[in-house]
Amino acid sequence: MGLTLQSMRSGASQILAFILQRAPIMSHLALILLGLFGPVYCPMATSLTLLAIHLTFFACQTRSFWGVLAAYRGVLNHSRTDWPDHYQKERNKLFHRDGECMDVLDYRHVQHCIIIPAYKEDLATLQETLDVLASHPLAQTSYRVCLGMEERETGAVAKAEALIEHYQTTRRAFIDMAFSLHPGNIVGESAGKASNVNWAARFMASRIPESEYHYTIMNILDADTLFAADFFLSSAVKFALAPASRRAVMMFVPPTLFDRNGAEVPVFTRAADIFWCCAGIGGIYPSSWVKIPTSAYGASLELVKYCDFWDCGPEAIGEDMHFYVKAMFETKGNVYAETIYSPASQCNVVGAAGNGAVSSYVNDMRARWSQACRHLWGSLDFGYCWHRVLTGKFGQTRKQNNYMALTTSEDELDDTPFCDKSALPMKQISIFTEDAHAQLASPASSINTDATAVEDMPELNLQSGKGKAYGDYDGIIVPTPRRAEEEEALMFTAQSEPQSDYSLKMRFMPMISVMTRLYEAHLMLAQVTLLMAILRIYPSVVHRNGHMSWSDPWPRHCTLTTCTTAFFSTPFASSADVPTNLAPGMQPAWMMPDVIICAMRLAQMLSIAGILATVGMCASHDYYHRAGAYIRWFESNTLYSRWQQGSIRTPDGKPPARYLGMEPLQRFHRKWPRALVDFAAVPSAVLYGVFPMFYAQVRHIWTVKLTYVVSAKGKGVIVAPQTADAVAAVNADACVRQSMDASRSRPSEDVLAFRQGVRQRSSVNL
């Protein structure tokens, strides 16, 4: 009976998932039908829908205007704050208020785990990112850097080892530096940033002593994202000052800033990135209930573990937003996100070099189109959230048993839970179970029907060949090796460490705000365009002879009295003064109801107000851009020069606390009035906003899988149906691992040459 009930629930959940995956495009189709038939059959519903959509648009644009304006002021204030002094003052206030500071940490003890997913990234890009991080005052005492490499990339290990040798072995730039190597054949995973980050985060979580979890922040940034030193310093200060219960659910969200290569990309790309940047900044002002990160962010390691790290299925392609909304549901809306007004410096996307200026321009626009499609593919989060709402999944969900490790009885028990530099994956993941009906685990609580559906992964026991299995570095999943009692290889699933049972109460307003933000991000722009466009071309009058008038032949005055009467008394009525001397065939058979006319007038007013807010948002963005790309760096460099000259002294002899570290090598300034020309490229909002939205959501009818980066090689998963096949795979993995260990102990000539090339380039660029 219990199994039948569970099967019924699982089936109902899958049906709901099937529907919600297609909910965005279904809502657009429903809106089209409402626009076509609503004025005749349900004018009140049509009017209220039109007003609700435009009211949301107005509120969204007004909020974005305020958010960007707050970011401009916030960046200036943030870069001018002496954060150690701020920490001391706030600590003293807490002491005088409470008489003790038991919960307060020493900000200098806060550790920053920095994960940099890097798939086919240029060496120069990684070098600049690491150079900037290494220039920060806290780097040598607080930064643990992990390069998230992909097994699919040829030469990834050599590249990572060369960088680690230079920055860690030679320069000792960080307290710790390592790399993880994410396999491309894990069942249920989709290639992308989320799966890479998840693998690297699990690796680093096992590498960090458990006693340090409560004062470790896990930071995620793209390979081309650069942070000033005050991002990590202010995060540490705010984290240290927060109560212990709040620290466990904290996130740190910076604004984004495209300030590097803007002069090299098409104007449409620049304009689209400005709008996208403003959309993110507009929601992270300090008093906002919901602060969705964009691209780069930080989260307490306790929160990451509580949420069971990152989802990796197709629905998690919007890694930053998906992790945030997942954390909100896991904690019942209790995520405490701090806005850190130290912008994440980023590059505009560029395409492949063409044969000429025109072809390069077109390639750049195509690259931006691909990026926009990937961003809007994240509308799967809309269905993910509604699935959790409708199934009542508020609070911590059951851990997913999908990460596997191999070991043999010949593995010696080792107190070291991680390898020295890297985490190397199994070449193939072979799965065997005696239960013929067992299902393979998906990395996420997927609500999408294309992802592998699972409930559990049983423990697997395989007969072993002799030798070490290719997987003894899998301490990234299980911190200590396991020895089987008999001579056999044991394949087992990995569980996250048990979490503290936080007594979290449901917070409804943040959850409502999350759902509203998802609507704004994934539906609003298309629906504002659709419904108003349909009503604009709708006939105002249908005459008895069948002719139609597209404009109202008899003026109607939308006074307050008319609108009130239409909305509350006569929604189907029309108050037009129709002449009595009309020809018989010209008598109106149907007229647009007053309620629709009034709603369209009000919606037009809301649209104009929203557009004015958008203009203010764009103007504020240029002030914000100047503050983030120029003013803060100029002030920091001036302060540093004065310190070098001896006119400023510090107690410990180190650079001033307001020193931001090394600035990006490439910077792009927006100068008025020339910069205003970019905003003439308003069609880019349609080109890179509405069209990719429709493209992604139409494709969601039949798939959730998106390939947006050409992989070096295909992804293959082996599911072994027989024990003999699984044992053969284990033995093959052992041979591969032994040969790799030998090659790692004696670097090949290619690796040595690669390392020498890094050293030569480093001597020039560092």
N, C-alpha and C positions, 0 to 999 in steps of 0.2 A: 504493500500500500504506500509506504514511504517512498519507494523507488518510483512508483507510478506518479505520485504527486510531484516528485522532483522533476520527472520527465515532462509533465504537463507545464510546470513552471518554466522549465528550460525552453520548451516549444513556444510558449506564449512570449517569452523574452525575445526569442529569435524573430518571431513575427513582428513584434513591436520594433525590433532593430531594423528589420527590412523596411518598414514603413518610415521610420524616422530618418534613415539614411537618405531617403528621397523626399523628405519633408520640405526642404528649401525650394526645390523646383516645383513640387506640388503646390506650395503656397503661391508661387508666381503664377502658375496656371489658374489657380482659384481666383487670384486677383484679376487676371485677364477676363475670366468669366463674369466676375462681379462688375467689372467695368463695362462689359458688353450688354449684360442683361439687368444689372442692378438698377439703372435709372428707370426702367419700366416696372420691374417686379418688386424690388426692395430698395427704394431710394434712401430710406433712413439708414440702412446698414451701409450703403455705398457712401453716404455723406460722412457718417461717423468714422468709417475706415479711412477715408481721404483725410479727414482732419487729424486723426490719430497719427497717421504716417507723417504728415507735414509738421505736426507738433513735435514729434520725435526728432525730425530733421532739424527743426529750429533749436531745440534743446541741445542736440548733439553739437551743432556748429557753435552755439553760444558757449557751451562748456569748453569746446576746443579753443575758442578765442581766449577765454579766461585762463585755461591751462597753459597755453603758450606764453601769455603775458606773465603768469606766475613763474614760468620756467626762466624767462629773461631775468626777472628780479632774483630768482632763486640761485641761478648760476653765479651772478655777481656776489651775492651774499655768501654763498657756499665757499667760493674760492678765496674770499677775504676773511674767513673764519680761522682762528687759531684753534684747531681741534683739541690738542692736548690741554690748552687752557680752558676750553669749553668743558672738557671732561672733568677737570678739577673743580670748576665752579659748580657744575651740576651735582657732582659727588658731594661737595660740601653742603649744598642745599638739601640733599637727601639725608645727610647726617643730622643737620639741624632740625629737620622736620620729623624724622623717625628716631633719632638718637642712635642709629646704627646703619651700616651699609652692608648687611650680610649678603644681599643678592648681587651687589655690584662686583663686576670682574675688573681686573686690571686690563685696560684696552691693549696693552703691549703683549699680553698673553693670548689674545684672540688670534686664531690661526685661519688663514685664507687658503682653502683648497681651490686652485684655479684650473678648470678643465677647458682645454682648447681643442675642439674637434677639428681635425685637419685631414681632409681627403683631397689628394692631388693639389695641395697648396704649394705655391712657389716657395722656394727656400728663402728668397728675399722677404716675402710677406711674413713668414714665421720668424725670421730674424728680427725684423723691425718690431713685431709684437713682443718678442722676448727681450729685446733691448730696452723697450719702454718699461716693461715690468721690472727688469733688473735695475733700472735707474731709481726706483722708488726706495725711500729710506727704510721701509719695513720689509723689503724683499728678503734680505738675508736672515731675518729672524721670524718671519710670519708666513711667507709664501711657500706653498707646496704646489708645484706646477705639474700637470699631467697633459701630455700630448696624446690626444685620442686619435690614433692612427687606424686605418682600415686595412685588413688583410687583402682586400681586393686591389689595393694600390701596389704596383710593382715598385720595389725599393723603399717601401715605407719604413721598414726596420732600420735600414742603413741610414736613412734620413734622420730618423728620431735619435738613433744612437750617436750620430755625429753632432747633433744639436746638444744632446745631453752631455757629451764629452766636453764640448766647448763651454757651455754655460754652467754646468755643475762641477765637472771634474777639474777644469782649468780655472774658471773664474769664481766658483763657489757663489754664484749669484743668488741662489735661493736656499732655503732651509732643506728643501727636498725637490727632486725633479725626476720624473719617470715617464714612461709611455705605456699605453695599453694598445693592444692590437685586436680590434674587433673583428670576429669572423663573419663572413658573409653568408653563412648557411645555417643560421639558427631558425628553427621551425617557428613560423608565425611572425617573424620580424620583417619589417620593411626597411630597406636601405635608406639611410638619411641621418640627419643630425640627432634625432631623438634616440635611436638605437645605439649610435656611437657614444653619446653622452651617458646613456644608461650603463653601458659596459664599463666606460672609464670611471664613472662614479662608484660603481660597485667595487672596482679594483682599488680605488683610493680609499673607500670606506674600510676595506680590509687592511690597507697599508697604514692607516692612522690608528694609533692606540685608542682603544675604546674609552679610556679615561679622558681623552681629549674631545670626545664627541660634543660635549655640552658647551664648548667654546670654539667650535669650528664652523666657519661659514663656507659653503660650497658655491663657488662663482662659476658661471657658464658664460663664455664669450667666444664669438667667432674668431677665426684665425686672423682676420683683418681688422678686428675691433681693438681699439687702443683706449686705455683708461688712464686718466691722471692719477697721481698718488693719493689725492684727497678722496677718491671714491672708496678705496680700501680703508683709509684712515678714519673717515667719518663713519663708515659701516661698522668698524671695530668699536668706535666710541659709542655709537647708538646701541649696538649690541651689548656692550659691557654695562651700560647704564640701565638697560631694560630689566624688569623683574624676570626671574627664572622661568616662570610660566609663559611669559610673552616671548622670551628668547627661543623657546621650543617651537614656535610657529611663525618666526619672523622671515620676511623676504625683503630684499633691497633692490629697488627698481630705479634705474637711471633713465633720463631722457636720451634719445638718439640724436645724432648730429652728423649730417653728411657734409664733411668739411675737408675732404681730401682731394678728390679728382673731379669735382663738379665741372671744371672748365673743359674737361675732355669728353664729356658725354652729351648726347643730344638734349635740346631744350625740353623735349617731352619727357625724357627720363628725369631730368632735374625737377621739373614741375611735379611729376608723379611722386617722386621721393619726398618732396616737400609736403605734399598733402598726406602721404603715408606717415611721415614723421610727425606731423601735427596731430594726426588722429591718435597716435600713441601718446604723445605728450599731453594732449587734451584731457586724458583720463587719469593722470597721476598727480594732480595738484594735491597738496598736503591733506586737505579735508575730505578727499574722495573716499567713499566706502570701498571702492574696488580699484586696484592699480595693476592692470594687466601689463606684464613686461613685454618688451619688444627686443628680441635678439639676444640681449645680454642682461644678466641679472644675478643676484645672489640669493641663497636660501640657507637657513641653518641646517646643518647636517642632521640634527634631530628631526626636523620636518621632512627632509628628504627620505630618511629611513622610515618615518611614520607613514609616508605615502607609498612605501615600497618602490622608491626610485622612480624612474621614468617609464611611461608606457612606450611600446615599440611597434605597435601594429600600424596599419595604414591610417587609422583615425588620428594618430599622433604626429602627423606630418607638421602641424603647427606646434612645434615643440614647446616654445615659450608659453603661448596661450594655453595649450593643452595641460601643461604641468600646473599652471596657476589654477585653472578651473578644477582640475583633479584635486589639488590641495584644498580648494575651497569646499568641495564635497566631502573629502576625507575628514576635514576638521569642522564640518558643519558651519562653514562661513567664518571661522575664527582665525584665518590667516591674517597676520598683522604685517602689512607691507609698508616699509619706510621709503619715502621718496628721497633719493640721493641726487642732488642737483650737480652732479659731476658728469657731463655728457659722455656717452659712449661714442667715440669718434669712429665713423664708418666710411666705407667707399661706396660710390654708386656702381652698380653692376655694369660691366662692359662685355661686348661680344668679341668674337674672334676677329683678328685683323683681316681686312679685306684687300682686294687688289687696288683699291683707290679710296678716295674720301667718301664717295657715295656708298660703296659697298660696306665700308666700315661703319658708316652711319646707320645703315639698314641692319647690320649685324648687332649693333648696340641696342637698337630698338627691339629686335627679336629677343635678345637676351633679357631685356626688361619685361617683355611679354611673358617669357617663360617664368621669370621670377614672380610676376603678378599671378600667374596661374597657380604656382605653388602656394603663394600666400592665400589665395581664395580657395584652394583645395582644403584649407583649414576649416571651411564651413561644415566639415564633418563634426566639428566640436559642438555645433548646434544640436545635432541629433544625439551626440554623446551626453550632453547635459540633460536634455529632455528625457532620455532613457533613464538616467539616474533619478530624475524627479518623479517620473511616472512609476518607477519600480521601488521608490522609497529608499534608494541607496544613499542615505545621508550618514556619514560616519565612516570609520575605517573598514575597508573591505578585506576579504580574505586574500592572503598573499598568493601570488601566481607562482606555480611550480614549473618554470620553464627553462631555468638555467641549469645546465648539467656539467658535471666535472668527472674526470676519469682518474682513477688511481689504481695501483696494484699492491699486492702484498709485499712487494719488494721496496715500496716507498718507505723510507725510514721516517719515523716520527720526528718532526722537526718543530722547534719552537718558533721558527721564523715563518710568519704567515704570508710572506710575499717574496717575490723574487727581487733581485737587486735593482733591476732597471725596468723590467717590462713584464707584461702579462701576455703570454703567447697563447693563442687559442688552439683548439683541436682543428686539424685540417678538415676532418669530416665529423659530423655529429651523427652517430649511429644509434638508433633507438630500437630496443626490443622489449617486448613485454609478453608475459604469458596470457594476459587478458586480451583476447582478440577484439574486444569491443572498446578498449581504452582509446582515448582521444589525445591528440597532441596538444600541448599547452600553447596558448597564445600569450605573448608578452603583456598584453593589456586586457583590461576588462572591456573587450571590444564590443561595440554595439553594431558592428558592420558585418554583413553577411559574407563578404569576401574573405575576411580574416578567419583563421583556424579557430573553430569553436572548441572549447575545452571545459572540463570541470576539474580534473585532477590528473597528476602524473604519478603513477605508482613507482615504487623503488624497483630498480632493475638489477638483476644479478647475471653476470656473464662469465662463462669459462674463459680463463686467461691463458694466453700464450706467455712465454717467458719474456722478460725484459720490461723496461719501463714504458708505461703508456704515455702517449703524446698528450700531456695534460697535467704534468706535475706542477705547472705554474698556475693551476686553476685555483690557487688560494684567493684569486680575485673573487671567487664566489664563496668558498668555504675556507675560513681563515686558517684552519689547521688540517693537515692531511689525515685521512682515515685509513686504518689498516684492517683489512678483512681477516677474519679468524682463520680462514682456509686459503689455499693457494688459488685465488681467483681475482679477477678485476671487478671492481664494484663501480657501477655507474649510479650516481645518486643525484637527486635534485637538490638545489640550493634554496635555503630559506633565509630571509632577512632576519637579523637579530630581533628578538622580541622587543617591542616598544613599551614605553611607559604608558599606562592607561590614563590618558588625560581625561578629566571630567569636563567635557566640552558641552556647552549648551548651544542649541540652535540659534543662530542669528539670521533672522529672516530678511532684513533689509539688504545686507550684502549679497545674499543669494538672489534676491529680486534684481538687484543692480547688475549682477553678473549676467543674468539672462537678458536684460535689456541691452547691455554692451554687446553681447553676441548677436542680437538682432541688428544692432547698428552696424556691426562689422560685416555681417554676411548676408543681410537681406535688404536693409533700409534703402540703400542707394538705388538698387534696381527697382524697388517697389515705388519709390517716389517718382521715378522716371516713367514706369509703366502706367500706373493708374491715371496720372495727370495727362499723359499723352493720349490715352484712349478717350478720356472725357473731353479733351480739347477738340478732337475730330468727330465727336458724337453730334448727330443732328439735333438742333434746338427745337425744330418743329417738323412734324410729319403731317403733310396736308392730305385731305380726303382723296385727292386725285393721285396720290402716291408720290408726289414730289416732296423733296426735303429741303429745308432751309438750314444751312450750317451756322448761321448767325441768327440771333434773336431778332425777328423783323419788328417786334413790338417791344419797346424798351420796358425793362422791369427795374424797379428801384429796390435794392436790397437794404432796406432800412432795418433798424433794430426790431421794430414791431413785426415787419414781414418775416424776418428770420426766426423770431421767437415763435410766431404763429406756425410757421412751416415745420419747425423742429418739434414742437410740442402738441400741435393740434391737427394740422392738415399736411402730412408729408407728401401726399400724392398730388396736391393742388398746385395750380399755376395762377398767379395773380396778374397776368398780362392783360392789358386793355385791348381786346380784340375788336377791330372795327366791325360794325354791323353790315356794312355795304360790300362785303367781300363777295367775289364770285363763288358759286356753290362749291366748285372743286378746290378753292383755296381756303376753305374753312379748315381749321386745325383739327386733325384726328387725334394727335398726341402732342403734348408740349413738355419740354424739360421741366420737372417739378421745381418749385421754388427752393426746396431744401437742398437740391443739388447745386443750383445757382449760388445760393448763399454759401454753401460749403466750398465751392470753387473760389469764390471771392476771398473767403477767409484763408484758404490754403495758399492763394496767391500772395496775400499779405505775409503769411508765415514764411513763404519761400523768399520773398524780398528781404525780410528781416534776417533769415538764415544766410542769404548771400552777403548781406552787409557784414554779418558776423564773420563770414569766411574771408572777406576783404581785410577786416581787422586782424584776423588770425594770420593771414599771410604777411601783413605789415609787421606784426609782432614777431613772427618767425625770423625776419631779417635782423631785428634787434637781438633776438636770442642767438642767432647765428654769429653775429659779431661778438657778442659776449663770450660765447663758447669757443669760437675759432681764433679770436684775436686778443680781446681785453684780458682774459684770465691768464693767458700765456705771457703776454707782455708784462703784466704785473709780477708774475712768478719769476720770470727771467731777470727783471730789474732787481727784485729782492735777492735773488741768488747772486747776482753780480756784486751787489753791495756787501753781501756776506763774504764773498771771496776777497773783496778789497779790504775787509776788516772793519768797515763802518758799522756792521751789525755783528754782534757777538751772541752766541748761544751757550747755555750752561755746559752742554756735553760736547761742544765743538762740532756738532753735526749741522747740516743745512737747516735753515728755518723750517718750522712746521708747515708754513704756507707754501713751501716749494713743491711744485707739481710734478717734478721729475722731467724726463726727456720729452720734448714735444714731438709730434709727428713730423717726419721728414718732409711730407707733402701737405700743404694746406691751401685751401680755397676760400677766398673772401668774396662775399657778395657786396657789391658797391652800388649805392643808389646814385642816380635814378636808373642806371643801366639794368640793375637787378629786377626792376619792375617789369621789364620786357618778358621775363620768364612766365609771369602770370597771365600773359596773353595765350599761353598754351593750355587754356582750360580744357580743351577737348581731351587732353591726356587723362583727365579724371574719368572720362567715358572709355577711352582706349584701354587704360590700365586698371579701371575700376569695375565698370558695369560689364563689359564684354568678357573679361576673365571670370567674373562671377557666374555669368550664364554658362560659359564654357565648362567650368568645373562642375556646376550643379547639374547640368544636363548629363555629363559623363557619370555622375554618381548614380544615375538610373541603373547602370549595368556594372559599375566597378568602383572600388575605392582605391585602386592601386595607381600610383602616378610615378612614372620614371622621368625624373627631371635632370639627372646627371648621367652621362654615359659612363658606365662602369668599365674598369679595365678588363674584367672577365665576368662571365655570367655567374649567377648564383644557383648552386645546386644543393639540394638537401637529400640525404640518403636515409631512408627509413628501412631498416633491416627486418624482413619478415621471418627470418630464421636465425637460430642461435649461431650456426656455423658462419653465416654471413657477418654477424656482429663480431664474432671472435676474429675473423679474418680482418675486419676493419680495425679492430684494436691492435692486432699485430702489425698491420700496415702503418698505423699511426706511430707505433713504437719505433719502427725502422726510420720513419721520417723524422721523428723527434731526435733520435740518436744522431742522425746525419746533421740536423740543424744545430744540435748542441756542439757537435764537432766544429761546424763552420763558425759558430758564435765564439768558440774558444780561440779559433785562429781566423781572424778576419781575412776575407779574400782580398785579392789585389784591387778589385773594383771598390770594395768598401773603404780600403785604405786610401785609394785615390779620391773617393768622395769626401772622406774626412779632411784630407789635405786641401781639397778645394774649398771646403767650408772655412778652414783656418785662413786660407789666403784671402777669401772674400771678407772674413771677419776683420782681418787686419786693416782692410781698407774702410769698411763701413762702420766699425765700432768706435 
